């Protein structure tokens, strides 16, 4: 089912590319300068663009900060490798978004929102397998939300450079989502095996002579 969702989202990419090239007349504010009918002039932003930059910058900070936490706290090599991958990719995307936001005069969020601060505090309290599960589950949810945010900017944004950034970033986020989903399934399987082994050990001990 997850793979079907990813494929359906990928099918939106050709449409997204067209939107990025032609602009979004329905989303343009009154009085927007245009280079051609329906095509806004460079560096024109609408409310969608500004909200996109705000939310995308928060998401980027989350990926880097939580990824560094996972590199530090996790004892699972697969989780640590995934976290390292997230830090590297999202630092690059964050730098690109920062440059575009500056050029467009759109302010970025300066810190995490309350929701992610609460998640961060909870993760700091966890360790071992529970930490890995909580971190990776959050990664699945956050990447799903980020994919939706990027699609929204592609379809409703106005600033061409931001829309192009969203179009180029979406396939990367979908790949991250698939990685997180696969890792979540792997961790869930490892947890079940641990429970099974524990149950078997308990049963074996219960029939030992002299007990």
C-alpha positions in Angstrom: 0.0 0.0 0.0 2.9 2.4 0.9 4.5 1.7 -2.5 1.2 2.5 -4.3 1.0 5.8 -2.4 4.6 6.7 -3.5 3.9 5.8 -7.1 0.8 7.8 -7.2 2.7 10.8 -5.8 5.4 10.4 -8.4 2.8 10.4 -11.2 2.2 14.0 -10.2 5.7 15.1 -11.1 5.0 15.8 -14.9 2.1 18.0 -14.0 4.2 19.7 -11.3 6.8 20.5 -13.9 4.3 22.1 -16.1 2.9 24.2 -13.3 6.4 25.3 -12.4 7.0 26.5 -16.0 3.7 28.2 -16.6 2.9 29.7 -13.3 -0.3 29.6 -11.3 -2.7 32.4 -12.4 -5.3 31.4 -9.9 -2.9 31.8 -7.1 -1.6 35.3 -8.1 -2.4 38.3 -6.0 -4.1 41.2 -7.6 -1.6 43.5 -9.3 1.1 40.9 -9.6 3.7 41.8 -12.3 3.6 39.3 -15.2 6.2 38.6 -17.9 3.4 37.0 -20.0 -0.3 36.3 -19.4 -0.6 33.9 -16.4 3.2 34.0 -15.8 4.3 36.0 -12.8 7.5 38.1 -13.0 10.5 36.8 -11.1 10.5 37.3 -7.3 6.8 37.6 -7.0 5.4 35.8 -3.9 1.9 35.0 -2.6 0.7 33.8 0.7 1.3 30.2 -0.3 4.9 30.9 -1.0 5.4 32.6 2.4 3.7 29.8 4.3 5.7 27.3 2.3 9.0 28.9 3.2 8.0 29.0 6.9 6.9 25.4 7.1 9.6 24.0 4.9 12.3 25.8 7.0 10.8 24.3 10.2 10.8 20.8 8.5 14.4 21.2 7.5 15.5 22.2 10.9 13.7 19.2 12.4 15.4 16.8 10.0 18.9 18.1 10.9 18.4 18.4 14.7 16.6 15.0 15.1 19.0 13.3 12.7 22.0 14.5 14.8 20.2 13.3 17.9 19.7 9.9 16.3 23.3 9.7 15.3 24.2 10.4 19.0 21.7 8.2 20.8 20.9 5.2 18.6 22.8 2.0 18.9 21.4 0.6 15.6 23.7 1.0 12.7 20.8 1.2 10.1 19.2 4.0 12.1 22.4 5.9 12.5 23.1 5.5 8.7 19.6 6.8 7.9 20.0 9.7 10.3 23.3 10.7 8.8 21.7 10.6 5.3 18.9 12.9 6.5 21.3 15.4 8.0 23.4 15.6 4.8 20.5 15.9 2.4 18.5 18.3 4.5 21.4 20.6 5.3 21.9 21.0 1.5 18.2 21.6 1.0 18.1 24.1 3.9 20.9 26.1 2.4 19.2 26.2 -1.0 15.9 27.3 0.6 17.7 30.0 2.7 19.2 31.5 -0.5 15.9 31.4 -2.3 14.0 33.0 0.6 16.6 35.7 0.9 16.4 36.5 -2.8 12.6 36.6 -2.6 12.4 38.6 0.5 10.4 35.9 2.3 11.2 35.3 6.0 12.1 31.9 7.3 11.1 30.3 10.6 13.8 30.9 13.2 13.1 28.0 15.5 11.2 24.8 15.9 7.4 25.0 16.5 5.8 23.9 19.7 4.7 20.5 18.2 8.3 19.5 17.2 9.8 20.8 20.5 7.5 18.4 22.4 8.6 15.6 20.1 12.2 16.5 20.6 11.8 16.5 24.4 10.1 13.0 24.2 12.9 11.6 22.1 15.5 12.9 24.5 13.9 10.8 27.2 14.0 7.5 25.2 16.8 5.2 24.5 17.5 1.9 22.7 14.8 0.3 20.6 12.0 2.5 21.8 14.0 5.6 20.7 14.7 4.1 17.3 11.0 3.3 16.8 9.8 6.7 17.9 12.4 8.5 15.7 11.7 6.5 12.6 7.9 6.6 13.0 8.2 10.4 13.3 10.3 10.4 10.1 7.6 8.6 8.2 5.0 11.1 9.3 7.2 14.2 8.7 8.2 13.1 5.2 4.5 12.4 4.3 3.7 16.0 5.5 6.7 17.4 3.6 5.7 15.7 0.4 2.2 17.2 0.7 3.7 20.6 1.4 5.9 20.5 -1.7 3.0 19.4 -3.9 0.9 22.3 -2.5 3.7 24.8 -3.3 4.0 23.4 -6.8 0.3 23.8 -7.5 -0.5 26.9 -5.5 2.7 28.9 -5.2 3.6 32.0 -7.3 7.4 32.5 -7.0 9.0 30.5 -9.9 12.2 29.7 -8.1 10.4 28.4 -5.0 8.1 26.3 -7.2 11.1 24.9 -9.0 12.8 24.1 -5.7 9.7 22.2 -4.6 9.6 20.3 -7.9 13.3 19.2 -7.6 13.0 18.4 -3.9 9.8 16.3 -4.1 11.5 13.1 -5.6 14.2 13.3 -2.9 11.5 13.5 -0.1 9.6 10.6 -1.6 12.8 8.5 -1.6 13.4 9.5 2.0 9.9 8.5 2.8 10.4 5.0 1.3 13.6 4.6 3.2 11.9 5.5 6.5 9.0 3.2 5.8 11.4 0.3 5.0 13.4 1.0 8.2 10.2 1.2 10.3 9.2 -2.2 9.0 12.7 -3.6 9.7 12.6 -2.2 13.3 9.1 -3.6 13.9 10.2 -7.0 12.8 13.2 -6.9 15.0 11.0 -6.0 18.0 8.7 -8.9 17.3 11.6 -11.3 17.1 12.9 -10.0 20.4 9.5 -10.6 22.0 9.4 -14.1 20.5 12.9 -14.9 21.7 12.0 -13.6 25.2 8.9 -15.7 25.4 10.8 -18.8 24.3 13.5 -18.3 26.9 10.9 -17.8 29.6 9.2 -21.1 28.5 12.6 -22.9 28.5 13.5 -21.7 32.0 10.1 -22.7 33.3 10.7 -26.4 32.6 14.3 -26.6 33.9 14.8 -29.3 36.5 14.8 -28.1 40.1 12.7 -25.0 39.4 
